[in-house]
Amino acid sequence: MSHNTLGRLFRVTTWGESHGIAIGCVVDGCPPGVPLQEGDIQAFLDRRRPGRSRFTSQRREPDVVRILSGVFVDDGGRQVTTGTPICLLIDNVDQKEKDYAAIKDKFRPGHADYTYWAKYGVRDYRGGGRASARETAMRVAAGAVARKLMPNVSIRGALVQIGRHRIDRGRWSWGEVDNNPFFAPDPGVVKTWTDYLDAVRKAGSSVGAVIEVVAEGVPPGWGAPIYGKLDQELAAAMMSINAVKGVEIGAGMAAAELHGEANADEIRIGNDGKPVFLSNAAGGILGGISTGQPVVVRFAVKPTSSILTPRRTIDRFGNETEITTKGRHDPCVGIRAVPVGEAMMAIVLADHYLRHRAQIG
Ligand SMILES: Cc1cc2nc3c(=O)[nH]c(=O)nc-3n(C[C@H](O)[C@H](O)[C@H](O)COP(=O)(O)O)c2cc1C
C-alpha cells in the first residue's frame, strides 16, 4: 500500500525524510558484473545538490553517498555489482528544525502539508518530511546505477523555460548545459534568466519552469504494450517528481495543433540499410515501443510553494491564519529538477531494457 518502489525488474525503493538521520534507497534487480563505484553516483548527486548557486536552496548538504551492499571487488580488482540488493545511503547533515517551528501547525498552500495530514493524521513538519524533494537525491543516486547497466545510452536534460522566458532552440548546445547555474542549453538566455530570477527572489516569490530530457542510443523495441508502454511509464515517472504538473512526449500538447502530414514522422532507408525517420514528433516512441529515435520528454514544474510572501491558510486545529515560509528555499525548483528528470528517464529505461531482454532475449 505504501508505494515507495518503482520498476518491475530494475526496482528502486527509496526511504527517509527531509530532516531524518539519513535518506537512502535499495536498488534491486541490477544484473551482476556492472562496474560501480561511489564516484559514479556522486558525480550526478553533485549536479542536484542544493546551494550550488544563489538560485537554489542554501541548505548545505554535501550529499555524500555510501554504497552499503551489493558490490564486490572482482578478480580483476574492479568493484562490480553482485546481483544482490544495492543499498545506497546519504546522511542528512544540515537539518535546521527551528526554521520550521513557526509553521508546525499550519498548512503551506501549494505544499503537501494538508493532504499528508488529512491522510495520515501524523505530521512531520520539518522541511516537508517525506514529501520533501530531499527524497529526489536518492532517485538521482539510483539513476546513476541505471545508467551504468544500459549499453550505449546517453541521457541528458536541460532547462528550456523559466516563467515566460524560453530558450532559443536554434542556439541549443548540450556543451553549454553545465556552464551556467540553470542547466540552460542556450547561453543567450542566461542573462535574462539571471535578472528575472534575481527579481523574483528579491520579491520573496517563486516561479515555474520546463525541463526537457532526451535519451539517445535507445534501440528500437524497448517498451511493453499494452499496459507497460514506454511513454506511459515515463509520464508516470516524471509526474512522480515533486512539483511536476505536466508531462509531454515528443510534440506533446502541440500535437493537437498539427495536421497529420506534419505530425507523422516519415521513414526512409539510410545508407546503412536501417530505417531513418525524417522528423521526431513521436518523441521516439510508437505504440509504447521505442523507435530508435531519441526519446524526448518535457515536464512542467510549478513555482516553489513555500515563499516569503504571506499567504492565507488554515491550521490543523481548524483556524484560519496566515503563513510566511522562512527557511531555505529555491526560487525556482525547476533548476534542480533537471538531474532528477534525467534519473527518472534512466530508471524507467533500465527497467525496460531488462524487461525487453527477459522477453525477447
Ligand atoms: C528539486 C526540488 C526542490 C524542491 N524544493 C522545494 C522547496 O524548497 N520548497 C517548496 O515549497 N517546495 C519544494 N519543492 C516542491 C515540493 O516538494 C512539492 O511541491 C511538494 O512535495 C508537494 O507535491 P506536489 O507539488 O507534487 O503536489 C521542490 C521540488 C523539487 C523537484
The ligand as an SDF file (V2000), in Angstrom:
LIG
                    3D

 31 33  0  0  0  0  0  0  0  0999 V2000
   14.4900   19.7380   -6.6080 C   0  0  0  0  0  0  0  0  0  0  0  0
   13.2300   20.1880   -5.9150 C   0  0  0  0  0  0  0  0  0  0  0  0
   13.3130   21.0190   -4.7850 C   0  0  0  0  0  0  0  0  0  0  0  0
   12.1680   21.4680   -4.1260 C   0  0  0  0  0  0  0  0  0  0  0  0
   12.2970   22.3300   -3.0780 N   0  0  0  0  0  0  0  0  0  0  0  0
   11.1580   22.8850   -2.5480 C   0  0  0  0  0  0  0  0  0  0  0  0
   11.2550   23.9140   -1.5820 C   0  0  0  0  0  0  0  0  0  0  0  0
   12.3440   24.3380   -1.1800 O   0  0  0  0  0  0  0  0  0  0  0  0
   10.1000   24.4320   -1.0990 N   0  0  0  0  0  0  0  0  0  0  0  0
    8.8610   24.0150   -1.5500 C   0  0  0  0  0  0  0  0  0  0  0  0
    7.8440   24.5310   -1.1110 O   0  0  0  0  0  0  0  0  0  0  0  0
    8.7550   23.0490   -2.4640 N   0  0  0  0  0  0  0  0  0  0  0  0
    9.8580   22.4750   -2.9750 C   0  0  0  0  0  0  0  0  0  0  0  0
    9.7390   21.5050   -3.9350 N   0  0  0  0  0  0  0  0  0  0  0  0
    8.4060   21.0320   -4.3240 C   0  0  0  0  0  0  0  0  0  0  0  0
    7.6980   20.2240   -3.2210 C   0  0  0  0  0  0  0  0  0  0  0  0
    8.4980   19.1200   -2.8140 O   0  0  0  0  0  0  0  0  0  0  0  0
    6.3250   19.7500   -3.7240 C   0  0  0  0  0  0  0  0  0  0  0  0
    5.6050   20.8270   -4.2370 O   0  0  0  0  0  0  0  0  0  0  0  0
    5.5230   19.1010   -2.6050 C   0  0  0  0  0  0  0  0  0  0  0  0
    6.0910   17.8470   -2.2620 O   0  0  0  0  0  0  0  0  0  0  0  0
    4.0570   18.8580   -2.9910 C   0  0  0  0  0  0  0  0  0  0  0  0
    3.9760   17.9330   -4.0510 O   0  0  0  0  0  0  0  0  0  0  0  0
    3.3800   18.3200   -5.4740 P   0  0  0  0  0  0  0  0  0  0  0  0
    3.7790   19.7170   -5.7690 O   0  0  0  0  0  0  0  0  0  0  0  0
    3.9980   17.3290   -6.4170 O   0  0  0  0  0  0  0  0  0  0  0  0
    1.8800   18.1790   -5.3990 O   0  0  0  0  0  0  0  0  0  0  0  0
   10.8840   21.0450   -4.6110 C   0  0  0  0  0  0  0  0  0  0  0  0
   10.7900   20.2040   -5.7290 C   0  0  0  0  0  0  0  0  0  0  0  0
   11.9510   19.7840   -6.4000 C   0  0  0  0  0  0  0  0  0  0  0  0
   11.8100   18.9160   -7.6130 C   0  0  0  0  0  0  0  0  0  0  0  0
  1  2  1  0
  2  3  1  0
  2 30  2  0
  3  4  2  0
  4  5  1  0
  4 28  1  0
  5  6  2  0
  6  7  1  0
  6 13  1  0
  7  8  2  0
  7  9  1  0
  9 10  1  0
 10 11  2  0
 10 12  1  0
 12 13  2  0
 13 14  1  0
 14 15  1  0
 14 28  1  0
 15 16  1  0
 16 17  1  0
 16 18  1  0
 18 19  1  0
 18 20  1  0
 20 21  1  0
 20 22  1  0
 22 23  1  0
 23 24  1  0
 24 25  2  0
 24 26  1  0
 24 27  1  0
 28 29  2  0
 29 30  1  0
 30 31  1  0
M  END
$$$$
